[in-house]
Amino acid sequence: MKKVINILLSSIYYLYFGLLLIVFHPIQVFCFHVLGRRAHQTSVAILNLLIVAGWYLTGSSVSFAPYKGLSAHRPIIFIANHSSMFDIPPMIWFLRKYVPIFVSKIELGKGIPSISYNLRRSGAALINRKDPKQAMTAIDTMGAFITTHTFSAVIFPEGTRSKTGEMKSFAVGGVSALLRSTKNALVVPIAIENTRKFNPKGVFPLVAFTKMKWTMLDPIEPTDLSAEEIVRKAEIAIRKVVEPNSLS
């Protein structure tokens, strides 16, 4: 019975999701070219709010625990664990005050209505994982961009999503490049829980009645810390929330 419910509710959600992407693609284009970057950012935030709201069609829920008092007047590098494509929409909506720009694989920059357009226009670092030089150049460009505009960066140091839901070790390279190119940035870890449980078999079907949670953790001031030390501190802080038993 649960499998039938999952298939039914997932079908309803994906119909809704597809319509959102189709409707918001021309809205984004109009906002970017006619109304400007801020209007485009607002349209993207609203799109992702509606994507997250659609998860309630499956009986699932989302909670986001912010870190109180975090300033939006300096660049921020958000570091998070990564186990699902569903990690991203709540971050775009709930972090909209900080204008999050993502480090993403280059393949996502083409072919997906709304999503690919936003990645190309937002200033995201679209990286080719097989070409380290290109990846570092893209991240350096993004770091300079968010420094100029006082935006934020979001990076998943695990790289590819975990297929098991268990965290992989965090790689240092991308974070190191962001720290080098983003001036006066603060580092903030975010722990993401249960998104893999929402789509354990891939895209379809989703698992109804999943409770997902995003938690902003204590900021890390990069001063006098190496990139390796910063990444290690972020990984440990996230593991304490996501996999507390792995540290015992």
N, C-alpha and C positions, 0 to 999 in steps of 0.2 A: 504493500500500500504506500509506504514511504517513497519507494522508487517512482511510482505513478505520480505522486504529488510533486516530486522533484522535477520530473519531466514536464508536467503541465505548467507549473509555476515558472520554470526556466524558459519555456517556450513563450509565455506571456512577457517575461522580462526582456528576452532578446528581441522580440518584435518592438517593444517600447524603446529599447536601446538603439536599434537600427534606425528607427524613425528620428530619434534625437540627433544622431550623427548626420543624417541627411538634411534635416531642417537647419541645424546650426552651422553647417558648412558655409552656405551663402551668407548667413548672418555674420560669421567671422570675417569673411572676405569684405563685406560691406563695412563693417566696423573698422577693420584695419586700414582700408584704402580711403574711406570717406571721413570717418569720425576720429581715427587716430589710434595709437597704441593702447592708451588707457581704456578706450571703449572696447578694443579687442580683448584686453585682459579681463574686463568685466564679463564679456560674452562667454569667455572660456570658463570663468568661475561659475557662472550660472549653469552652463552646460554640465559641469561636473557636480554641482549641487543636485541637478535633476537625475544624473546617473546614479548618484548615491541614494537619492530618494527612491529610485526604481528598485533598489535591492529590497525595500520593504514589501514589494509585490511578492517576494518569495518568503515573506515572514521573517526575514533576517533583519538584523539591527546593527547600527554603527554607533560607537561612542568615541569621542576624541577628547583626551585630557590635555589641555594646554599647559604651558609653563607660564605662570603669572609674572608679569613685569618684564617680559622680553621686549627689548627695544626694536623698533622698526627703522631706526635711524643709523644703522650700520649694516653692512652686508652680513648675511648668515649662511653658513654651510650646514645644511641638514643632512645627517648621516642616518640611514635606516637599513634594517634588514629587509630582505626581498624574497617573497615566496609565491607571489601571484600578480597577475596584471591588475587585480583589484586593489593592490596596495596604493595605487596612484590617485584615483579620483578624490578621496577624502582629503589628501594632502593639498591638492590644488584648491579645494574649497576652504578648508579650515585654516590654511596658511596664506590665504589670499591677501591678507594685510602685508605680508612680506614678499609678495609677488614671486612665487617659487618657479625657478627655471630648472629643467631636468637635464641630467646627463643620460643619454639614451642611445641605444644601438641604431646605427645608420639606416637599417632596413625599415624602421618604423616611420621614416621621413617621407615615404611614398605609399600611395595606394589605399590609405584608410581615410574616409571622409572625416572631416573635423579634426581628428587626432593628428594626422600627418601635417595638415596645414598649420595647426598650432605649433607643432614642434619646429617647423621651418621658420615661422614668423616670430616665435617667442624669444629667440636667441639661444635655444637649447644647443647643447653640445652633442651633435650626432656623430658617434664614434664608430670607426671600423675596428673591431677587435683584432683583426688580422694585420692591422697596420698601426703599430704603436706610435709612429711619428705623426700620422694623421690624427690619431686620438688625442695626443698631447697638444697638438696645435689647436684642435677644436675646443679642448678644455681651457687652454690659455685664452682663447678668444672670448669664451663665455665668462671666464673670471674677470677679464677687463670690462666686459659689458655690465655685469652685475655690480662691479665696483663703481662704475660711472653713474649708474642709475639707482644705487642702493637697493638692489633687489636681493634675492636669495638663490642659492643653488641647492639642488637635491641630488644626492648621489647614493647609489646602492653598492657598497664596496665588495659585496659578494660576487658581483658581475652577473652571471646568468642566474635565473631563479632556481632555488632549490626544488628538486622534484619530490623530495620526501617531506618537506616542511621543516627539516632540521637546518639550523643555520650553518652556513659554510664559514670558513675563516675569512676575515676581511682583508682584502688586498690594499696596499698602501698607495700604489701609483697614482690613481685618479685623484684621491684626496690630496696627495702631495702636490700635484699639479694645480689643483684649485687653491690650496693655501699659498702657493707661490704667486699665482696670478691675481688673486682676490685680496686687495689691500684692506687691512684692519677688520678681517672677518672673524666672527664668533662661530664656534662649532657647537651644534645642538643635536644630540642623538634623539632618534625617534624609534620606539619599540612598537612593532606591528604584530598583532596577535590574531590568529585564526583565519586569515584570508585564504590560506591553502586549504583549510577545511571547507571553505565555500565552493571551491572548484577542484577537488582532489583528483579528478579524472581528466583534467584539462578544461576545455571551454564548456562542454555539455555532458551531463546535466549539472546544474548547480545544486548544492545541498541546502534545502529550505531550512529556515529557523536557525541559521548560524549567527552567533554573536561575535562581531568583530570589533577590535579595539586598537586605537592609536594613542600612544602616550609620549608626550614630549618630556625628555629627561633633563637633568641638570646640565646647563651649558658648560662647555670646556673652553677656557681662555687659552688660545694658542701660544701666548707669550712664553718664551723659554722652554717650549716643548718641541720635540722633533715630530715630524709627520708620523713616524712609527708609534711614538708614545700616544699621540692624539687618537690614532685609529684604534690602538689597543684599548685605551680608556673607553672609547665609544662602544667597541665590541663587548667589553665586559659589562658595561652599564646596560646594554640592550639584552645581553644574555641573562642577566639577573632577572629581567622581566619575562622574557620569552621562554627561556630554558633554565630556570633556576637550579635544577638538579644537576646540570652539566658542569656547574662550578663547584659542586660540593666534593 
